[in-house]
Amino acid sequence: MVQHEFTQKIIDQIAKDTQTNGKDILVASQLLEYINIKTKSANRGSKSRGSFANLYAIYVLLEDYINVVFNSSRNYSEHEGAIFSDLFRRQRELPFGNKLQNHALNHRLNEEFHKYFPSTKEQVIIRDIPSSRYWINQNLLKVTVANKEYDISRTIVSIINLYMSAKRDAFESFISTCEELQKISGEDPETVYNFISNLLEPNIDARLFEIVSFSILKYFYHDKKIFWGFTRTELNEENMKLYKTGRTNANDGGIDFVMKPLGYFFQVTETLDVKKYFLDIDKLEHYPMRFVIKTNEEKADVLLKLRNGAKLQFGIDKIVQKYMDAIEEIVNIPTLLNYFNEANRIGYTNKILEEILVQSKVEFNYQDASELSEDASELNEDDDE
């Protein structure tokens, strides 16, 4: 069994609900073990990646299950199933869930569950695709310990509620820290600088990494100018301006940042899976792209891994080179730190902190996107799949 700081809270909740040894029930339940694995970030602060999608898929299906079995006293085996649109809407109402996609409900939860428990034949979610009806596997909700059977559905809901609260508290602390640093930025700029620098770590939450990357890149390019025109004698002078084109880490099939007027496209990622890179490149018909990668690896090493992966996938030098030519630049963590240092030298550290705060409030539901300043606004919202 995986042990982490939140594990004891899980055991305590099980013991409270069942009036028995919580650890015995945790060990006896694959579903509880899976939830234990997925909640390990609960006490690691706002920078650690949260696991909401698969947990929320379980949560909303359990709400439906509890309503049928306990509130309505019906036989779950005769239940017509929850409607997908209702489940999808409900998970987006939960904290940090407003931009979740449909993947967890449709296949990712079942796939990941089998990754952790390859010998089991059980699926967490049972679905009827033609009717878009969904059920949770009742077999996984029944746990027998010392010849006594326990229904753990309401306990799992309580555990996920505890996880939500822990992640919400961590992010509220992060927001509060940003706001406090804004107040003292004039008196203690070094503290602000160190705070932002420490956000660029490989273990940072993917959404926060994208927010920090955007904020740094925006003010790195902020006062760099370009001269352009349709004739040699009539040129326009324009500052480079970076836009977010969608929600962070949204899996919406879009491109993350676009720069005007040069037309630079930036895609933020935390993986070196070549298929992800080439999928992004294919989306824009091999238009040159800049990849912002959550890694400390050297750029040359990243490019070599991508080239070797391309060779394995395609095997044809001409095709491999075509994809590699579409990778215009690799922006790794050391590059972002260099950009931040330059922006800091010019005097944009407080602006970067402000941007991080504004974008974080939007991303984590602290305010509506309509409240953003013009400079911090996004081009468009992400589309549902």
QUIWORA-V123964 format. One record per residue. N is the residue number from 0. RES is the residue in one small letter. SS is DSSP state (@ for helix, = for strand, . for the rest). PSI is psi in degrees with one decimal (* if undefined). D_CENTER is the distance of its C-alpha to the mean C-alpha in whole Angstrom. Layout:
n=N res=RES ss=SS psi=PSI d_center=D_CENTER
n=N res=RES ss=SS psi=PSI d_center=D_CENTER
//
This chain:
n=0 res=m ss=. psi=134.4 d_center=25
n=1 res=v ss=. psi=134.6 d_center=22
n=2 res=q ss=. psi=130.2 d_center=23
n=3 res=h ss=. psi=-179.0 d_center=21
n=4 res=e ss=. psi=-35.0 d_center=21
n=5 res=f ss=. psi=-15.2 d_center=20
n=6 res=t ss=@ psi=-40.9 d_center=22
n=7 res=q ss=@ psi=-35.3 d_center=25
n=8 res=k ss=@ psi=-36.6 d_center=24
n=9 res=i ss=@ psi=-47.3 d_center=23
n=10 res=i ss=@ psi=-42.5 d_center=27
n=11 res=d ss=@ psi=-40.1 d_center=28
n=12 res=q ss=@ psi=-41.4 d_center=27
n=13 res=i ss=@ psi=-45.4 d_center=28
n=14 res=a ss=@ psi=-40.6 d_center=32
n=15 res=k ss=@ psi=-42.1 d_center=32
n=16 res=d ss=@ psi=-30.9 d_center=31
n=17 res=t ss=@ psi=-10.8 d_center=34
n=18 res=q ss=. psi=39.4 d_center=36
n=19 res=t ss=. psi=-172.8 d_center=36
n=20 res=n ss=. psi=111.3 d_center=34
n=21 res=g ss=@ psi=-34.2 d_center=31
n=22 res=k ss=@ psi=-36.7 d_center=30
n=23 res=d ss=@ psi=-41.9 d_center=32
n=24 res=i ss=@ psi=-38.1 d_center=30
n=25 res=l ss=@ psi=-47.2 d_center=27
n=26 res=v ss=@ psi=-29.9 d_center=29
n=27 res=a ss=@ psi=-9.3 d_center=30
n=28 res=s ss=. psi=119.7 d_center=27
n=29 res=q ss=@ psi=-36.0 d_center=25
n=30 res=l ss=@ psi=-42.1 d_center=22
n=31 res=l ss=@ psi=-37.9 d_center=23
n=32 res=e ss=@ psi=-41.0 d_center=22
n=33 res=y ss=@ psi=-44.6 d_center=19
n=34 res=i ss=@ psi=-35.9 d_center=18
n=35 res=n ss=@ psi=-43.1 d_center=19
n=36 res=i ss=@ psi=-43.0 d_center=17
n=37 res=k ss=@ psi=-11.7 d_center=13
n=38 res=t ss=. psi=14.6 d_center=14
n=39 res=k ss=. psi=-17.5 d_center=15
n=40 res=s ss=. psi=-0.9 d_center=13
n=41 res=a ss=. psi=-40.8 d_center=15
n=42 res=n ss=. psi=21.4 d_center=17
n=43 res=r ss=. psi=9.0 d_center=15
n=44 res=g ss=. psi=179.9 d_center=15
n=45 res=s ss=. psi=-21.1 d_center=12
n=46 res=k ss=. psi=-21.4 d_center=11
n=47 res=s ss=. psi=147.8 d_center=10
n=48 res=r ss=. psi=131.9 d_center=7
n=49 res=g ss=. psi=152.7 d_center=7
n=50 res=s ss=. psi=88.8 d_center=8
n=51 res=f ss=. psi=-39.6 d_center=8
n=52 res=a ss=@ psi=-56.0 d_center=9
n=53 res=n ss=@ psi=-36.9 d_center=12
n=54 res=l ss=@ psi=-40.1 d_center=13
n=55 res=y ss=@ psi=-31.5 d_center=13
n=56 res=a ss=@ psi=-43.1 d_center=15
n=57 res=i ss=@ psi=-44.1 d_center=18
n=58 res=y ss=@ psi=-49.3 d_center=18
n=59 res=v ss=@ psi=-32.4 d_center=19
n=60 res=l ss=@ psi=-34.8 d_center=21
n=61 res=l ss=@ psi=-35.9 d_center=23
n=62 res=e ss=@ psi=-43.0 d_center=24
n=63 res=d ss=@ psi=-43.3 d_center=26
n=64 res=y ss=@ psi=-47.6 d_center=27
n=65 res=i ss=@ psi=-39.1 d_center=28
n=66 res=n ss=@ psi=-39.6 d_center=30
n=67 res=v ss=@ psi=-50.3 d_center=32
n=68 res=v ss=@ psi=-42.9 d_center=33
n=69 res=f ss=@ psi=-39.3 d_center=34
n=70 res=n ss=@ psi=-31.7 d_center=34
n=71 res=s ss=. psi=-7.8 d_center=36
n=72 res=s ss=. psi=41.8 d_center=37
n=73 res=r ss=. psi=162.0 d_center=37
n=74 res=n ss=. psi=119.4 d_center=37
n=75 res=y ss=@ psi=-29.4 d_center=33
n=76 res=s ss=@ psi=-19.1 d_center=35
n=77 res=e ss=@ psi=1.4 d_center=36
n=78 res=h ss=. psi=135.6 d_center=33
n=79 res=e ss=. psi=-7.9 d_center=32
n=80 res=g ss=. psi=149.2 d_center=29
n=81 res=a ss== psi=144.9 d_center=26
n=82 res=i ss== psi=133.5 d_center=25
n=83 res=f ss=@ psi=-46.2 d_center=22
n=84 res=s ss=@ psi=-34.1 d_center=22
n=85 res=d ss=@ psi=-42.6 d_center=22
n=86 res=l ss=@ psi=-44.5 d_center=20
n=87 res=f ss=@ psi=-43.5 d_center=17
n=88 res=r ss=@ psi=-41.7 d_center=18
n=89 res=r ss=@ psi=-42.1 d_center=18
n=90 res=q ss=@ psi=-26.6 d_center=15
n=91 res=r ss=@ psi=-13.2 d_center=14
n=92 res=e ss=@ psi=-16.4 d_center=16
n=93 res=l ss=. psi=157.2 d_center=15
n=94 res=p ss=. psi=131.8 d_center=13
n=95 res=f ss=. psi=9.8 d_center=10
n=96 res=g ss=. psi=3.9 d_center=10
n=97 res=n ss=. psi=-10.2 d_center=12
n=98 res=k ss=. psi=13.1 d_center=10
n=99 res=l ss=. psi=144.8 d_center=9
n=100 res=q ss=. psi=-173.3 d_center=11
n=101 res=n ss=. psi=2.8 d_center=14
n=102 res=h ss=@ psi=-42.6 d_center=13
n=103 res=a ss=@ psi=-44.6 d_center=13
n=104 res=l ss=@ psi=-31.7 d_center=16
n=105 res=n ss=@ psi=-34.0 d_center=18
n=106 res=h ss=@ psi=-29.7 d_center=17
n=107 res=r ss=@ psi=-37.2 d_center=14
n=108 res=l ss=@ psi=-50.0 d_center=15
n=109 res=n ss=@ psi=-40.9 d_center=19
n=110 res=e ss=@ psi=-45.0 d_center=18
n=111 res=e ss=@ psi=-37.2 d_center=16
n=112 res=f ss=@ psi=-42.2 d_center=19
n=113 res=h ss=@ psi=-24.6 d_center=21
n=114 res=k ss=@ psi=-39.9 d_center=20
n=115 res=y ss=@ psi=-29.0 d_center=20
n=116 res=f ss=. psi=70.7 d_center=24
n=117 res=p ss=. psi=-21.7 d_center=25
n=118 res=s ss=. psi=-13.5 d_center=29
n=119 res=t ss=. psi=147.6 d_center=28
n=120 res=k ss=. psi=-4.7 d_center=29
n=121 res=e ss=. psi=144.7 d_center=27
n=122 res=q ss=. psi=142.7 d_center=24
n=123 res=v ss=. psi=-45.0 d_center=22
n=124 res=i ss== psi=131.4 d_center=22
n=125 res=i ss== psi=129.8 d_center=25
n=126 res=r ss== psi=149.4 d_center=25
n=127 res=d ss== psi=105.4 d_center=28
n=128 res=i ss=. psi=-45.4 d_center=27
n=129 res=p ss=. psi=-36.9 d_center=30
n=130 res=s ss=. psi=-5.1 d_center=29
n=131 res=s ss=. psi=42.8 d_center=26
n=132 res=r ss== psi=142.8 d_center=27
n=133 res=y ss== psi=144.4 d_center=24
n=134 res=w ss== psi=153.9 d_center=26
n=135 res=i ss== psi=147.0 d_center=24
n=136 res=n ss=. psi=109.3 d_center=26
n=137 res=q ss=@ psi=-26.5 d_center=29
n=138 res=n ss=@ psi=-32.4 d_center=30
n=139 res=l ss=@ psi=-9.4 d_center=27
n=140 res=l ss=@ psi=-6.1 d_center=28
n=141 res=k ss== psi=119.4 d_center=31
n=142 res=v ss== psi=130.0 d_center=32
n=143 res=t ss== psi=123.3 d_center=35
n=144 res=v ss== psi=128.3 d_center=36
n=145 res=a ss=. psi=45.7 d_center=40
n=146 res=n ss=. psi=16.9 d_center=41
n=147 res=k ss== psi=134.8 d_center=39
n=148 res=e ss== psi=137.3 d_center=36
n=149 res=y ss== psi=138.5 d_center=34
n=150 res=d ss== psi=117.7 d_center=31
n=151 res=i ss=. psi=11.6 d_center=28
n=152 res=s ss=@ psi=-49.9 d_center=26
n=153 res=r ss=@ psi=-30.0 d_center=26
n=154 res=t ss=@ psi=-41.7 d_center=26
n=155 res=i ss=@ psi=-41.1 d_center=22
n=156 res=v ss=@ psi=-43.5 d_center=22
n=157 res=s ss=@ psi=-39.8 d_center=23
n=158 res=i ss=@ psi=-44.6 d_center=21
n=159 res=i ss=@ psi=-34.6 d_center=17
n=160 res=n ss=@ psi=-40.6 d_center=19
n=161 res=l ss=@ psi=-40.6 d_center=19
n=162 res=y ss=@ psi=-45.4 d_center=16
n=163 res=m ss=@ psi=-47.2 d_center=15
n=164 res=s ss=@ psi=-41.2 d_center=17
n=165 res=a ss=@ psi=-43.6 d_center=17
n=166 res=k ss=@ psi=-37.0 d_center=13
n=167 res=r ss=@ psi=-43.4 d_center=15
n=168 res=d ss=@ psi=-40.6 d_center=17
n=169 res=a ss=@ psi=-41.0 d_center=16
n=170 res=f ss=@ psi=-32.7 d_center=14
n=171 res=e ss=@ psi=-35.7 d_center=17
n=172 res=s ss=@ psi=-39.9 d_center=19
n=173 res=f ss=@ psi=-46.2 d_center=17
n=174 res=i ss=@ psi=-43.7 d_center=18
n=175 res=s ss=@ psi=-40.3 d_center=21
n=176 res=t ss=@ psi=-44.1 d_center=21
n=177 res=c ss=@ psi=-44.1 d_center=20
n=178 res=e ss=@ psi=-38.8 d_center=23
n=179 res=e ss=@ psi=-38.9 d_center=26
n=180 res=l ss=@ psi=-33.7 d_center=25
n=181 res=q ss=@ psi=-38.7 d_center=26
n=182 res=k ss=@ psi=-33.4 d_center=29
n=183 res=i ss=@ psi=7.0 d_center=30
n=184 res=s ss=. psi=-35.2 d_center=29
n=185 res=g ss=. psi=-29.9 d_center=33
n=186 res=e ss=. psi=-28.7 d_center=34
n=187 res=d ss=. psi=66.3 d_center=32
n=188 res=p ss=@ psi=-28.0 d_center=30
n=189 res=e ss=@ psi=-38.2 d_center=29
n=190 res=t ss=@ psi=-41.5 d_center=27
n=191 res=v ss=@ psi=-45.4 d_center=25
n=192 res=y ss=@ psi=-47.2 d_center=25
n=193 res=n ss=@ psi=-37.3 d_center=24
n=194 res=f ss=@ psi=-47.5 d_center=21
n=195 res=i ss=@ psi=-42.1 d_center=19
n=196 res=s ss=@ psi=-39.9 d_center=20
n=197 res=n ss=@ psi=-13.5 d_center=19
n=198 res=l ss=. psi=-15.4 d_center=15
n=199 res=l ss=. psi=75.4 d_center=16
n=200 res=e ss=. psi=149.8 d_center=15
n=201 res=p ss=. psi=-24.6 d_center=14
n=202 res=n ss=. psi=8.3 d_center=12
n=203 res=i ss=. psi=148.6 d_center=10
n=204 res=d ss=. psi=137.5 d_center=7
n=205 res=a ss=@ psi=-40.2 d_center=5
n=206 res=r ss=@ psi=-39.5 d_center=5
n=207 res=l ss=@ psi=-37.7 d_center=8
n=208 res=f ss=@ psi=-41.2 d_center=10
n=209 res=e ss=@ psi=-39.1 d_center=9
n=210 res=i ss=@ psi=-46.5 d_center=11
n=211 res=v ss=@ psi=-41.3 d_center=14
n=212 res=s ss=@ psi=-46.5 d_center=14
n=213 res=f ss=@ psi=-45.0 d_center=15
n=214 res=s ss=@ psi=-42.2 d_center=17
n=215 res=i ss=@ psi=-47.6 d_center=19
n=216 res=l ss=@ psi=-38.7 d_center=20
n=217 res=k ss=@ psi=-45.7 d_center=21
n=218 res=y ss=@ psi=-12.0 d_center=24
n=219 res=f ss=@ psi=-41.4 d_center=24
n=220 res=y ss=@ psi=-8.3 d_center=26
n=221 res=h ss=. psi=-49.4 d_center=27
n=222 res=d ss=. psi=18.8 d_center=30
n=223 res=k ss=. psi=133.9 d_center=31
n=224 res=k ss== psi=155.5 d_center=33
n=225 res=i ss== psi=143.6 d_center=34
n=226 res=f ss== psi=125.9 d_center=37
n=227 res=w ss== psi=160.5 d_center=38
n=228 res=g ss=. psi=172.2 d_center=40
n=229 res=f ss=. psi=-12.5 d_center=42
n=230 res=t ss=. psi=162.0 d_center=45
n=231 res=r ss=. psi=-24.2 d_center=46
n=232 res=t ss=. psi=-16.0 d_center=48
n=233 res=e ss=. psi=94.8 d_center=45
n=234 res=l ss=. psi=145.5 d_center=42
n=235 res=n ss== psi=138.3 d_center=39
n=236 res=e ss== psi=124.8 d_center=37
n=237 res=e ss== psi=136.4 d_center=34
n=238 res=n ss== psi=146.4 d_center=31
n=239 res=m ss=. psi=138.4 d_center=28
n=240 res=k ss== psi=127.8 d_center=25
n=241 res=l ss== psi=136.0 d_center=21
n=242 res=y ss== psi=141.7 d_center=19
n=243 res=k ss== psi=133.2 d_center=16
n=244 res=t ss=. psi=1.3 d_center=16
n=245 res=g ss=. psi=-173.6 d_center=13
n=246 res=r ss=. psi=153.7 d_center=10
n=247 res=t ss=. psi=140.6 d_center=7
n=248 res=n ss=. psi=39.3 d_center=5
n=249 res=a ss=. psi=-10.7 d_center=7
n=250 res=n ss=. psi=39.2 d_center=9
n=251 res=d ss=. psi=6.4 d_center=12
n=252 res=g ss=. psi=4.8 d_center=14
n=253 res=g ss=. psi=-176.6 d_center=15
n=254 res=i ss=. psi=143.1 d_center=15
n=255 res=d ss=. psi=-51.1 d_center=13
n=256 res=f ss== psi=147.2 d_center=16
n=257 res=v ss== psi=137.1 d_center=20
n=258 res=m ss== psi=132.3 d_center=23
n=259 res=k ss== psi=138.5 d_center=26
n=260 res=p ss=. psi=2.7 d_center=29
n=261 res=l ss=. psi=-22.2 d_center=28
n=262 res=g ss=. psi=26.7 d_center=26
n=263 res=y ss=. psi=135.6 d_center=24
n=264 res=f ss== psi=130.4 d_center=20
n=265 res=f ss== psi=133.8 d_center=17
n=266 res=q ss== psi=127.2 d_center=14
n=267 res=v ss== psi=134.8 d_center=11
n=268 res=t ss== psi=161.4 d_center=10
n=269 res=e ss=. psi=13.0 d_center=10
n=270 res=t ss=. psi=156.2 d_center=13
n=271 res=l ss=. psi=21.8 d_center=16
n=272 res=d ss=. psi=114.1 d_center=17
n=273 res=v ss=@ psi=-29.4 d_center=19
n=274 res=k ss=@ psi=-36.2 d_center=19
n=275 res=k ss=@ psi=-44.3 d_center=15
n=276 res=y ss=@ psi=-45.2 d_center=17
n=277 res=f ss=@ psi=-29.2 d_center=20
n=278 res=l ss=@ psi=-43.8 d_center=19
n=279 res=d ss=@ psi=-40.7 d_center=17
n=280 res=i ss=@ psi=-41.2 d_center=21
n=281 res=d ss=@ psi=-33.2 d_center=23
n=282 res=k ss=@ psi=-31.9 d_center=21
n=283 res=l ss=. psi=22.8 d_center=23
n=284 res=e ss=. psi=45.5 d_center=26
n=285 res=h ss=. psi=24.2 d_center=26
n=286 res=y ss=. psi=136.4 d_center=26
n=287 res=p ss=. psi=135.6 d_center=25
n=288 res=m ss== psi=152.4 d_center=21
n=289 res=r ss== psi=124.7 d_center=20
n=290 res=f ss== psi=122.1 d_center=17
n=291 res=v ss== psi=114.5 d_center=15
n=292 res=i ss== psi=133.7 d_center=14
n=293 res=k ss=. psi=73.9 d_center=13
n=294 res=t ss=. psi=152.5 d_center=16
n=295 res=n ss=. psi=0.3 d_center=19
n=296 res=e ss=. psi=148.9 d_center=21
n=297 res=e ss=. psi=147.1 d_center=24
n=298 res=k ss=@ psi=-42.6 d_center=24
n=299 res=a ss=@ psi=-37.6 d_center=27
n=300 res=d ss=@ psi=-38.6 d_center=25
n=301 res=v ss=@ psi=-47.0 d_center=22
n=302 res=l ss=@ psi=-38.3 d_center=24
n=303 res=l ss=@ psi=-40.9 d_center=27
n=304 res=k ss=@ psi=-41.3 d_center=24
n=305 res=l ss=@ psi=-40.8 d_center=23
n=306 res=r ss=@ psi=-43.9 d_center=27
n=307 res=n ss=@ psi=-38.0 d_center=27
n=308 res=g ss=@ psi=-37.8 d_center=25
n=309 res=a ss=@ psi=-38.1 d_center=26
n=310 res=k ss=@ psi=-40.5 d_center=30
n=311 res=l ss=@ psi=-37.8 d_center=29
n=312 res=q ss=@ psi=-40.5 d_center=27
n=313 res=f ss=@ psi=-40.6 d_center=30
n=314 res=g ss=. psi=-3.0 d_center=33
n=315 res=i ss=. psi=120.0 d_center=34
n=316 res=d ss=@ psi=-40.7 d_center=35
n=317 res=k ss=@ psi=-41.8 d_center=35
n=318 res=i ss=@ psi=-41.0 d_center=32
n=319 res=v ss=@ psi=-46.3 d_center=30
n=320 res=q ss=@ psi=-34.3 d_center=31
n=321 res=k ss=@ psi=-42.3 d_center=30
n=322 res=y ss=@ psi=-42.5 d_center=26
n=323 res=m ss=@ psi=-34.2 d_center=27
n=324 res=d ss=@ psi=-23.4 d_center=28
n=325 res=a ss=. psi=-10.4 d_center=26
n=326 res=i ss== psi=96.5 d_center=23
n=327 res=e ss== psi=-35.4 d_center=25
n=328 res=e ss== psi=147.0 d_center=23
n=329 res=i ss== psi=122.6 d_center=21
n=330 res=v ss== psi=101.7 d_center=19
n=331 res=n ss=. psi=-177.2 d_center=18
n=332 res=i ss=@ psi=-44.9 d_center=18
n=333 res=p ss=@ psi=-36.2 d_center=22
n=334 res=t ss=@ psi=-44.2 d_center=22
n=335 res=l ss=@ psi=-38.8 d_center=20
n=336 res=l ss=@ psi=-38.2 d_center=22
n=337 res=n ss=@ psi=-42.9 d_center=25
n=338 res=y ss=@ psi=-40.9 d_center=24
n=339 res=f ss=@ psi=-41.7 d_center=23
n=340 res=n ss=@ psi=-40.0 d_center=26
n=341 res=e ss=@ psi=-43.4 d_center=28
n=342 res=a ss=@ psi=-37.8 d_center=27
n=343 res=n ss=@ psi=-41.6 d_center=27
n=344 res=r ss=@ psi=-36.8 d_center=31
n=345 res=i ss=@ psi=-22.1 d_center=31
n=346 res=g ss=. psi=25.0 d_center=30
n=347 res=y ss=. psi=10.9 d_center=27
n=348 res=t ss=@ psi=-44.1 d_center=25
n=349 res=n ss=@ psi=-35.3 d_center=25
n=350 res=k ss=@ psi=-39.9 d_center=24
n=351 res=i ss=@ psi=-43.3 d_center=21
n=352 res=l ss=@ psi=-43.3 d_center=21
n=353 res=e ss=@ psi=-42.2 d_center=21
n=354 res=e ss=@ psi=-41.9 d_center=19
n=355 res=i ss=@ psi=-42.9 d_center=16
n=356 res=l ss=@ psi=-46.9 d_center=17
n=357 res=v ss=@ psi=-49.1 d_center=18
n=358 res=q ss=@ psi=-34.7 d_center=14
n=359 res=s ss=@ psi=-40.1 d_center=13
n=360 res=k ss=@ psi=-39.7 d_center=15
n=361 res=v ss=@ psi=-48.0 d_center=14
n=362 res=e ss=@ psi=-38.0 d_center=10
n=363 res=f ss=. psi=27.0 d_center=11
n=364 res=n ss=. psi=34.5 d_center=14
n=365 res=y ss=. psi=-16.7 d_center=17
n=366 res=q ss=. psi=165.0 d_center=19
n=367 res=d ss=. psi=155.0 d_center=19
n=368 res=a ss=@ psi=-26.0 d_center=18
n=369 res=s ss=@ psi=-18.1 d_center=22
n=370 res=e ss=@ psi=-4.9 d_center=23
n=371 res=l ss=. psi=149.1 d_center=21
n=372 res=s ss=. psi=163.0 d_center=24
n=373 res=e ss=. psi=-41.2 d_center=25
n=374 res=d ss=. psi=-28.8 d_center=24
n=375 res=a ss=. psi=1.7 d_center=20
n=376 res=s ss=. psi=156.6 d_center=20
n=377 res=e ss== psi=157.1 d_center=18
n=378 res=l ss=. psi=-38.2 d_center=20
n=379 res=n ss=. psi=165.4 d_center=19
n=380 res=e ss=. psi=161.1 d_center=16
n=381 res=d ss=. psi=151.5 d_center=14
n=382 res=d ss=. psi=142.7 d_center=16
n=383 res=d ss=. psi=147.9 d_center=15
n=384 res=e ss=. psi=* d_center=16
//
